């Protein structure tokens, strides 16, 4: 069980920590210092390196979480905060899948075609969705830690 908790937390740290860094640190610096022909290809490169880590993190988080729920006797046996974590985590996974398959694909096409206006719109959409996911991730971490204290 402790190994599963470790895997679960590592997956969350990689995903949520990566979103925090990208959204709160890299994005403002890139926006201030780079014009679209430099900034948009940079983001494509960043996402191409980060998104495989997110997919792996999702697999680890989901597998370890479901294992722990099963180990504890199933959803009817786990505390309310576990239900909340699963709910917010599922929403986060759906948002990420949307980001990956729709706006990120649009961003890649726009950069390939040097359509900076379309690329900027796609990047703005990704930024909004990552902001939502980052907020959900931080809320989920708060639910997990506070819920565990009171369970």
N, CA and C atoms as an extended XYZ file, in Angstrom:
453
Properties=species:S:1:pos:R:3:atomname:S:1:resname:S:1:resid:I:1 pbc="F F F"
N         0.818       -1.198        0.000 N   UNK     1
C         0.000        0.000        0.000 CA  UNK     1
C         0.866        1.269        0.000 C   UNK     1
N         1.926        1.277        0.806 N   UNK     2
C         2.798        2.454        0.866 CA  UNK     2
C         3.458        2.717       -0.482 C   UNK     2
N         3.804        1.652       -1.198 N   UNK     3
C         4.397        1.808       -2.528 CA  UNK     3
C         3.397        2.454       -3.483 C   UNK     3
N         2.136        2.058       -3.390 N   UNK     4
C         1.099        2.639       -4.240 CA  UNK     4
C         0.883        4.112       -3.909 C   UNK     4
N         0.910        4.439       -2.628 N   UNK     5
C         0.785        5.846       -2.232 CA  UNK     5
C         1.941        6.651       -2.805 C   UNK     5
N         3.160        6.097       -2.721 N   UNK     6
C         4.331        6.784       -3.265 CA  UNK     6
C         4.167        7.021       -4.768 C   UNK     6
N         3.772        5.993       -5.505 N   UNK     7
C         3.566        6.145       -6.949 CA  UNK     7
C         2.498        7.199       -7.241 C   UNK     7
N         1.418        7.160       -6.487 N   UNK     8
C         0.309        8.098       -6.667 CA  UNK     8
C         0.794        9.541       -6.479 C   UNK     8
N         1.513        9.760       -5.398 N   UNK     9
C         2.005       11.114       -5.099 CA  UNK     9
C         3.023       11.565       -6.147 C   UNK     9
N         3.917       10.683       -6.560 N   UNK    10
C         4.893       11.063       -7.594 CA  UNK    10
C         4.199       11.472       -8.891 C   UNK    10
N         3.189       10.729       -9.300 N   UNK    11
C         2.443       11.090      -10.500 CA  UNK    11
C         1.801       12.458      -10.376 C   UNK    11
N         1.241       12.735       -9.208 N   UNK    12
C         0.586       14.026       -8.972 CA  UNK    12
C         1.603       15.158       -8.961 C   UNK    12
N         2.736       14.926       -8.321 N   UNK    13
C         3.775       15.962       -8.261 CA  UNK    13
C         4.258       16.314       -9.664 C   UNK    13
N         4.491       15.302      -10.493 N   UNK    14
C         4.967       15.552      -11.852 CA  UNK    14
C         3.925       16.340      -12.641 C   UNK    14
N         2.674       15.919      -12.589 N   UNK    15
C         1.632       16.566      -13.380 CA  UNK    15
C         1.314       17.964      -12.869 C   UNK    15
N         0.931       18.073      -11.610 N   UNK    16
C         0.513       19.372      -11.072 CA  UNK    16
C         1.705       20.323      -10.964 C   UNK    16
N         2.856       19.803      -10.557 N   UNK    17
C         4.049       20.645      -10.497 CA  UNK    17
C         4.460       21.167      -11.860 C   UNK    17
N         4.353       20.314      -12.866 N   UNK    18
C         4.669       20.744      -14.230 CA  UNK    18
C         3.717       21.822      -14.715 C   UNK    18
N         2.431       21.663      -14.405 N   UNK    19
C         1.462       22.699      -14.791 CA  UNK    19
C         1.758       24.004      -14.071 C   UNK    19
N         2.087       23.927      -12.786 N   UNK    20
C         2.387       25.142      -12.029 CA  UNK    20
C         3.576       25.872      -12.652 C   UNK    20
N         4.645       25.126      -12.928 N   UNK    21
C         5.825       25.752      -13.523 CA  UNK    21
C         5.494       26.377      -14.881 C   UNK    21
N         4.821       25.621      -15.730 N   UNK    22
C         4.519       26.127      -17.072 CA  UNK    22
C         3.608       27.347      -17.020 C   UNK    22
N         2.575       27.282      -16.195 N   UNK    23
C         1.559       28.336      -16.174 CA  UNK    23
C         2.019       29.581      -15.419 C   UNK    23
N         2.698       29.394      -14.308 N   UNK    24
C         3.023       30.519      -13.444 CA  UNK    24
C         4.438       31.074      -13.640 C   UNK    24
N         5.326       30.306      -14.258 N   UNK    25
C         6.714       30.741      -14.389 CA  UNK    25
C         7.104       30.909      -15.856 C   UNK    25
N         7.035       29.845      -16.625 N   UNK    26
C         7.493       29.888      -18.016 CA  UNK    26
C         6.611       30.772      -18.898 C   UNK    26
N         5.295       30.631      -18.768 N   UNK    27
C         4.379       31.387      -19.627 CA  UNK    27
C         4.577       32.897      -19.545 C   UNK    27
N         4.618       33.476      -18.345 N   UNK    28
C         4.789       34.934      -18.299 CA  UNK    28
C         6.118       35.403      -18.883 C   UNK    28
N         7.173       34.653      -18.657 N   UNK    29
C         8.485       35.045      -19.184 CA  UNK    29
C         8.486       34.935      -20.711 C   UNK    29
N         7.971       33.838      -21.232 N   UNK    30
C         7.927       33.657      -22.685 CA  UNK    30
C         7.053       34.721      -23.338 C   UNK    30
N         5.930       35.054      -22.713 N   UNK    31
C         5.025       36.065      -23.279 CA  UNK    31
C         5.666       37.439      -23.290 C   UNK    31
N         6.452       37.753      -22.258 N   UNK    32
C         7.093       39.071      -22.169 CA  UNK    32
C         8.285       39.223      -23.100 C   UNK    32
N         8.983       38.123      -23.382 N   UNK    33
C        10.279       38.247      -24.047 CA  UNK    33
C        10.351       37.695      -25.456 C   UNK    33
N         9.331       36.928      -25.875 N   UNK    34
C         9.414       36.281      -27.182 CA  UNK    34
C         8.221       36.635      -28.059 C   UNK    34
N         8.504       36.962      -29.288 N   UNK    35
C         7.455       37.207      -30.274 CA  UNK    35
C         6.877       35.863      -30.722 C   UNK    35
N         5.659       35.875      -31.296 N   UNK    36
C         5.015       34.618      -31.691 CA  UNK    36
C         5.861       33.658      -32.531 C   UNK    36
N         6.657       34.133      -33.504 N   UNK    37
C         7.447       33.157      -34.278 CA  UNK    37
C         8.491       32.403      -33.455 C   UNK    37
N         8.845       32.913      -32.292 N   UNK    38
C         9.751       32.210      -31.382 CA  UNK    38
C         8.983       31.530      -30.242 C   UNK    38
N         7.983       32.232      -29.717 N   UNK    39
C         7.242       31.736      -28.554 CA  UNK    39
C         6.419       30.484      -28.878 C   UNK    39
N         5.713       30.489      -29.988 N   UNK    40
C         4.820       29.367      -30.289 CA  UNK    40
C         5.580       28.067      -30.569 C   UNK    40
N         6.665       28.080      -31.344 N   UNK    41
C         7.441       26.842      -31.480 CA  UNK    41
C         8.058       26.379      -30.156 C   UNK    41
N         8.421       27.331      -29.294 N   UNK    42
C         8.926       26.966      -27.973 CA  UNK    42
C         7.868       26.159      -27.220 C   UNK    42
N         6.623       26.640      -27.235 N   UNK    43
C         5.560       25.945      -26.526 CA  UNK    43
C         5.272       24.572      -27.123 C   UNK    43
N         5.337       24.459      -28.432 N   UNK    44
C         5.161       23.133      -29.045 CA  UNK    44
C         6.230       22.188      -28.508 C   UNK    44
N         7.471       22.645      -28.453 N   UNK    45
C         8.557       21.820      -27.924 CA  UNK    45
C         8.370       21.475      -26.461 C   UNK    45
N         7.944       22.450      -25.666 N   UNK    46
C         7.703       22.209      -24.242 CA  UNK    46
C         6.610       21.157      -24.073 C   UNK    46
N         5.513       21.330      -24.792 N   UNK    47
C         4.402       20.382      -24.663 CA  UNK    47
C         4.777       18.997      -25.173 C   UNK    47
N         5.566       18.930      -26.235 N   UNK    48
C         5.986       17.618      -26.743 CA  UNK    48
C         6.829       16.865      -25.726 C   UNK    48
N         7.542       17.584      -24.889 N   UNK    49
C         8.336       16.926      -23.833 CA  UNK    49
C         7.513       16.671      -22.575 C   UNK    49
N         6.587       17.577      -22.252 N   UNK    50
C         5.817       17.452      -21.016 CA  UNK    50
C         4.640       16.485      -21.144 C   UNK    50
N         3.945       16.511      -22.262 N   UNK    51
C         2.725       15.718      -22.384 CA  UNK    51
C         2.945       14.209      -22.259 C   UNK    51
N         4.033       13.615      -22.750 N   UNK    52
C         4.238       12.184      -22.462 CA  UNK    52
C         4.358       11.907      -20.959 C   UNK    52
N         4.951       12.835      -20.218 N   UNK    53
C         5.035       12.694      -18.770 CA  UNK    53
C         3.640       12.762      -18.141 C   UNK    53
N         2.791       13.616      -18.701 N   UNK    54
C         1.422       13.701      -18.179 CA  UNK    54
C         0.678       12.399      -18.442 C   UNK    54
N         0.792       11.857      -19.668 N   UNK    55
C         0.128       10.584      -19.964 CA  UNK    55
C         0.610        9.487      -19.015 C   UNK    55
N         1.916        9.432      -18.785 N   UNK    56
C         2.463        8.426      -17.869 CA  UNK    56
C         1.957        8.674      -16.446 C   UNK    56
N         1.925        9.927      -16.034 N   UNK    57
C         1.432       10.269      -14.699 CA  UNK    57
C        -0.024        9.869      -14.534 C   UNK    57
N        -0.829       10.140      -15.547 N   UNK    58
C        -2.242        9.760      -15.486 CA  UNK    58
C        -2.375        8.253      -15.324 C   UNK    58
N        -1.596        7.497      -16.081 N   UNK    59
C        -1.660        6.034      -15.979 CA  UNK    59
C        -1.285        5.573      -14.569 C   UNK    59
N        -0.230        6.159      -14.023 N   UNK    60
C         0.227        5.778      -12.679 CA  UNK    60
C        -0.785        6.208      -11.620 C   UNK    60
N        -1.293        7.432      -11.728 N   UNK    61
C        -2.264        7.940      -10.758 CA  UNK    61
C        -3.536        7.087      -10.788 C   UNK    61
N        -4.026        6.816      -11.972 N   UNK    62
C        -5.254        6.037      -12.105 CA  UNK    62
C        -5.062        4.604      -11.601 C   UNK    62
N        -3.974        3.969      -12.035 N   UNK    63
C        -3.731        2.577      -11.623 CA  UNK    63
C        -3.523        2.472      -10.111 C   UNK    63
N        -2.702        3.347       -9.564 N   UNK    64
C        -2.440        3.275       -8.121 CA  UNK    64
C        -3.687        3.644       -7.317 C   UNK    64
N        -4.408        4.650       -7.767 N   UNK    65
C        -5.623        5.060       -7.065 CA  UNK    65
C        -6.676        3.966       -7.061 C   UNK    65
N        -6.913        3.367       -8.219 N   UNK    66
C        -7.905        2.294       -8.287 CA  UNK    66
C        -7.452        1.073       -7.489 C   UNK    66
N        -6.168        0.789       -7.518 N   UNK    67
C        -5.647       -0.312       -6.701 CA  UNK    67
C        -5.931       -0.059       -5.221 C   UNK    67
N        -5.634        1.163       -4.760 N   UNK    68
C        -5.840        1.479       -3.345 CA  UNK    68
C        -7.320        1.429       -2.966 C   UNK    68
N        -8.184        1.919       -3.847 N   UNK    69
C        -9.618        1.845       -3.587 CA  UNK    69
C       -10.046        0.379       -3.464 C   UNK    69
N        -9.579       -0.448       -4.386 N   UNK    70
C        -9.894       -1.875       -4.319 CA  UNK    70
C        -9.354       -2.521       -3.056 C   UNK    70
N        -8.141       -2.163       -2.691 N   UNK    71
C        -7.504       -2.708       -1.487 CA  UNK    71
C        -8.305       -2.357       -0.226 C   UNK    71
N        -8.899       -1.170       -0.250 N   UNK    72
C        -9.668       -0.701        0.909 CA  UNK    72
C       -11.120       -1.195        0.892 C   UNK    72
N       -11.497       -1.955       -0.121 N   UNK    73
C       -12.839       -2.532       -0.146 CA  UNK    73
C       -13.790       -1.933       -1.155 C   UNK    73
N       -13.298       -1.075       -2.022 N   UNK    74
C       -14.151       -0.493       -3.065 CA  UNK    74
C       -14.693        0.872       -2.672 C   UNK    74
N       -15.406        1.475       -3.593 N   UNK    75
C       -15.901        2.839       -3.406 CA  UNK    75
C       -16.857        2.957       -2.210 C   UNK    75
N       -17.584        1.909       -1.905 N   UNK    76
C       -18.516        1.981       -0.777 CA  UNK    76
C       -17.787        1.987        0.569 C   UNK    76
N       -16.509        1.657        0.550 N   UNK    77
C       -15.751        1.568        1.805 CA  UNK    77
C       -14.807        2.742        2.038 C   UNK    77
N       -14.587        3.570        1.037 N   UNK    78
C       -13.602        4.648        1.187 CA  UNK    78
C       -14.280        5.932        1.660 C   UNK    78
N       -13.526        6.804        2.344 N   UNK    79
C       -14.091        8.065        2.835 CA  UNK    79
C       -14.502        9.001        1.690 C   UNK    79
N       -15.301        9.988        2.043 N   UNK    80
C       -15.833       10.947        1.080 CA  UNK    80
C       -14.725       11.667        0.308 C   UNK    80
N       -13.610       11.985        0.972 N   UNK    81
C       -12.557       12.719        0.277 CA  UNK    81
C       -11.955       11.895       -0.868 C   UNK    81
N       -11.995       10.583       -0.785 N   UNK    82
C       -11.508        9.739       -1.885 CA  UNK    82
C       -12.450        9.853       -3.081 C   UNK    82
N       -13.750        9.899       -2.824 N   UNK    83
C       -14.723       10.104       -3.894 CA  UNK    83
C       -14.470       11.455       -4.575 C   UNK    83
N       -14.214       12.473       -3.771 N   UNK    84
C       -13.948       13.809       -4.319 CA  UNK    84
C       -12.674       13.816       -5.151 C   UNK    84
N       -11.630       13.150       -4.653 N   UNK    85
C       -10.375       13.073       -5.418 CA  UNK    85
C       -10.592       12.384       -6.754 C   UNK    85
N       -11.321       11.284       -6.737 N   UNK    86
C       -11.585       10.564       -7.980 CA  UNK    86
C       -12.394       11.425       -8.944 C   UNK    86
N       -13.357       12.165       -8.409 N   UNK    87
C       -14.166       13.043       -9.266 CA  UNK    87
C       -13.358       14.160       -9.902 C   UNK    87
N       -12.604       14.892       -9.078 N   UNK    88
C       -11.817       15.995       -9.639 CA  UNK    88
C       -10.708       15.460      -10.549 C   UNK    88
N       -10.111       14.337      -10.166 N   UNK    89
C        -9.066       13.734      -11.008 CA  UNK    89
C        -9.599       13.307      -12.359 C   UNK    89
N       -10.803       12.753      -12.381 N   UNK    90
C       -11.417       12.337      -13.650 CA  UNK    90
C       -11.686       13.546      -14.545 C   UNK    90
N       -12.160       14.628      -13.949 N   UNK    91
C       -12.375       15.862      -14.722 CA  UNK    91
C       -11.043       16.370      -15.282 C   UNK    91
N       -10.006       16.343      -14.458 N   UNK    92
C        -8.678       16.785      -14.918 CA  UNK    92
C        -8.180       15.945      -16.094 C   UNK    92
N        -8.381       14.637      -16.006 N   UNK    93
C        -7.944       13.749      -17.085 CA  UNK    93
C        -8.694       14.058      -18.372 C   UNK    93
N        -9.989       14.315      -18.263 N   UNK    94
C       -10.794       14.643      -19.447 CA  UNK    94
C       -10.332       15.971      -20.053 C   UNK    94
N       -10.074       16.955      -19.214 N   UNK    95
C        -9.589       18.250      -19.718 CA  UNK    95
C        -8.244       18.065      -20.411 C   UNK    95
N        -7.343       17.294      -19.798 N   UNK    96
C        -6.045       17.081      -20.431 CA  UNK    96
C        -6.193       16.382      -21.780 C   UNK    96
N        -7.033       15.352      -21.840 N   UNK    97
C        -7.228       14.645      -23.114 CA  UNK    97
C        -7.738       15.616      -24.175 C   UNK    97
N        -8.666       16.486      -23.807 N   UNK    98
C        -9.162       17.488      -24.744 CA  UNK    98
C        -8.025       18.406      -25.198 C   UNK    98
N        -7.243       18.907      -24.243 N   UNK    99
C        -6.111       19.783      -24.584 CA  UNK    99
C        -5.178       19.091      -25.569 C   UNK    99
N        -4.856       17.849      -25.287 N   UNK   100
C        -3.905       17.116      -26.113 CA  UNK   100
C        -4.430       16.910      -27.542 C   UNK   100
N        -5.670       16.479      -27.655 N   UNK   101
C        -6.189       16.097      -28.959 CA  UNK   101
C        -6.770       17.250      -29.776 C   UNK   101
N        -7.168       18.346      -29.145 N   UNK   102
C        -7.795       19.439      -29.904 CA  UNK   102
C        -6.896       20.682      -29.966 C   UNK   102
N        -6.790       21.491      -28.902 N   UNK   103
C        -6.008       22.724      -29.052 CA  UNK   103
C        -4.513       22.496      -29.289 C   UNK   103
N        -3.932       21.447      -28.709 N   UNK   104
C        -2.512       21.193      -28.961 CA  UNK   104
C        -2.293       20.781      -30.411 C   UNK   104
N        -3.174       19.969      -30.950 N   UNK   105
C        -3.064       19.590      -32.364 CA  UNK   105
C        -3.203       20.832      -33.252 C   UNK   105
N        -4.123       21.719      -32.894 N   UNK   106
C        -4.277       22.978      -33.648 CA  UNK   106
C        -3.020       23.834      -33.550 C   UNK   106
N        -2.436       23.909      -32.367 N   UNK   107
C        -1.205       24.687      -32.179 CA  UNK   107
C        -0.089       24.128      -33.048 C   UNK   107
N         0.067       22.816      -33.064 N   UNK   108
C         1.120       22.208      -33.887 CA  UNK   108
C         0.919       22.528      -35.369 C   UNK   108
N        -0.326       22.422      -35.845 N   UNK   109
C        -0.607       22.736      -37.261 CA  UNK   109
C        -0.329       24.203      -37.550 C   UNK   109
N        -0.743       25.073      -36.651 N   UNK   110
C        -0.532       26.509      -36.853 CA  UNK   110
C         0.953       26.840      -36.916 C   UNK   110
N         1.749       26.254      -36.038 N   UNK   111
C         3.189       26.509      -36.050 CA  UNK   111
C         3.809       25.957      -37.332 C   UNK   111
N         3.388       24.775      -37.723 N   UNK   112
C         3.894       24.175      -38.961 CA  UNK   112
C         3.606       25.075      -40.165 C   UNK   112
N         2.433       25.699      -40.164 N   UNK   113
C         2.025       26.579      -41.270 CA  UNK   113
C         2.404       28.044      -41.028 C   UNK   113
N         3.087       28.305      -39.938 N   UNK   114
C         3.489       29.659      -39.539 CA  UNK   114
C         2.302       30.613      -39.482 C   UNK   114
N         1.181       30.081      -39.015 N   UNK   115
C        -0.028       30.879      -38.818 CA  UNK   115
C        -0.035       31.318      -37.356 C   UNK   115
N         0.631       32.435      -37.082 N   UNK   116
C         0.862       32.865      -35.704 CA  UNK   116
C        -0.422       33.291      -35.010 C   UNK   116
N        -1.372       33.840      -35.759 N   UNK   117
C        -2.641       34.248      -35.150 CA  UNK   117
C        -3.411       33.023      -34.658 C   UNK   117
N        -3.535       32.009      -35.494 N   UNK   118
C        -4.231       30.783      -35.094 CA  UNK   118
C        -3.468       30.077      -33.967 C   UNK   118
N        -2.153       30.084      -34.053 N   UNK   119
C        -1.343       29.474      -33.004 CA  UNK   119
C        -1.526       30.177      -31.675 C   UNK   119
N        -1.563       31.505      -31.728 N   UNK   120
C        -1.792       32.274      -30.505 CA  UNK   120
C        -3.144       31.973      -29.879 C   UNK   120
N        -4.167       31.807      -30.719 N   UNK   121
C        -5.500       31.472      -30.213 CA  UNK   121
C        -5.497       30.085      -29.572 C   UNK   121
N        -4.816       29.140      -30.201 N   UNK   122
C        -4.738       27.792      -29.629 CA  UNK   122
C        -3.973       27.804      -28.311 C   UNK   122
N        -2.882       28.544      -28.273 N   UNK   123
C        -2.099       28.627      -27.042 CA  UNK   123
C        -2.906       29.288      -25.928 C   UNK   123
N        -3.688       30.317      -26.267 N   UNK   124
C        -4.539       30.972      -25.264 CA  UNK   124
C        -5.571       29.989      -24.713 C   UNK   124
N        -6.133       29.150      -25.579 N   UNK   125
C        -7.095       28.130      -25.154 CA  UNK   125
C        -6.423       27.122      -24.219 C   UNK   125
N        -5.215       26.695      -24.589 N   UNK   126
C        -4.469       25.764      -23.740 CA  UNK   126
C        -4.176       26.409      -22.386 C   UNK   126
N        -3.772       27.661      -22.398 N   UNK   127
C        -3.460       28.367      -21.147 CA  UNK   127
C        -4.670       28.385      -20.218 C   UNK   127
N        -5.849       28.677      -20.758 N   UNK   128
C        -7.063       28.708      -19.936 CA  UNK   128
C        -7.364       27.336      -19.345 C   UNK   128
N        -7.255       26.313      -20.173 N   UNK   129
C        -7.569       24.959      -19.711 CA  UNK   129
C        -6.532       24.445      -18.719 C   UNK   129
N        -5.268       24.787      -18.939 N   UNK   130
C        -4.236       24.409      -17.966 CA  UNK   130
C        -4.477       25.154      -16.649 C   UNK   130
N        -4.906       26.392      -16.729 N   UNK   131
C        -5.236       27.137      -15.510 CA  UNK   131
C        -6.359       26.464      -14.729 C   UNK   131
N        -7.375       26.000      -15.439 N   UNK   132
C        -8.472       25.274      -14.788 CA  UNK   132
C        -7.938       23.981      -14.172 C   UNK   132
N        -7.149       23.235      -14.945 N   UNK   133
C        -6.615       21.976      -14.439 CA  UNK   133
C        -5.667       22.194      -13.262 C   UNK   133
N        -4.880       23.235      -13.321 N   UNK   134
C        -3.988       23.545      -12.202 CA  UNK   134
C        -4.811       23.837      -10.947 C   UNK   134
N        -5.847       24.630      -11.095 N   UNK   135
C        -6.721       24.925       -9.951 CA  UNK   135
C        -7.348       23.651       -9.405 C   UNK   135
N        -7.871       22.807      -10.294 N   UNK   136
C        -8.452       21.534       -9.861 CA  UNK   136
C        -7.408       20.650       -9.179 C   UNK   136
N        -6.190       20.649       -9.714 N   UNK   137
C        -5.125       19.847       -9.119 CA  UNK   137
C        -4.787       20.308       -7.713 C   UNK   137
N        -4.706       21.615       -7.519 N   UNK   138
C        -4.402       22.147       -6.189 CA  UNK   138
C        -5.550       21.886       -5.221 C   UNK   138
N        -6.776       22.004       -5.709 N   UNK   139
C        -7.945       21.690       -4.880 CA  UNK   139
C        -7.932       20.213       -4.499 C   UNK   139
N        -7.596       19.359       -5.464 N   UNK   140
C        -7.557       17.922       -5.202 CA  UNK   140
C        -6.499       17.578       -4.156 C   UNK   140
N        -5.358       18.222       -4.245 N   UNK   141
C        -4.302       18.007       -3.242 CA  UNK   141
C        -4.803       18.463       -1.864 C   UNK   141
N        -5.482       19.602       -1.821 N   UNK   142
C        -6.017       20.085       -0.542 CA  UNK   142
C        -7.060       19.121        0.015 C   UNK   142
N        -7.930       18.606       -0.854 N   UNK   143
C        -8.947       17.638       -0.427 CA  UNK   143
C        -8.258       16.383        0.107 C   UNK   143
N        -7.245       15.925       -0.605 N   UNK   144
C        -6.545       14.697       -0.203 CA  UNK   144
C        -5.892       14.857        1.164 C   UNK   144
N        -5.199       15.956        1.356 N   UNK   145
C        -4.475       16.117        2.623 CA  UNK   145
C        -5.438       16.445        3.770 C   UNK   145
N        -6.372       17.346        3.534 N   UNK   146
C        -7.335       17.686        4.595 CA  UNK   146
C        -8.246       16.502        4.878 C   UNK   146
N        -8.682       15.834        3.844 N   UNK   147
C        -9.562       14.677        4.032 CA  UNK   147
C        -8.883       13.564        4.806 C   UNK   147
N        -7.624       13.335        4.520 N   UNK   148
C        -6.884       12.293        5.244 CA  UNK   148
C        -6.715       12.652        6.718 C   UNK   148
N        -6.607       13.941        7.009 N   UNK   149
C        -6.463       14.354        8.405 CA  UNK   149
C        -7.742       14.108        9.197 C   UNK   149
N        -8.892       14.239        8.528 N   UNK   150
C       -10.172       14.138        9.221 CA  UNK   150
C       -10.845       12.786        9.066 C   UNK   150
N       -10.282       11.915        8.206 N   UNK   151
C       -10.926       10.614        7.970 CA  UNK   151
C       -10.739        9.680        9.150 C   UNK   151
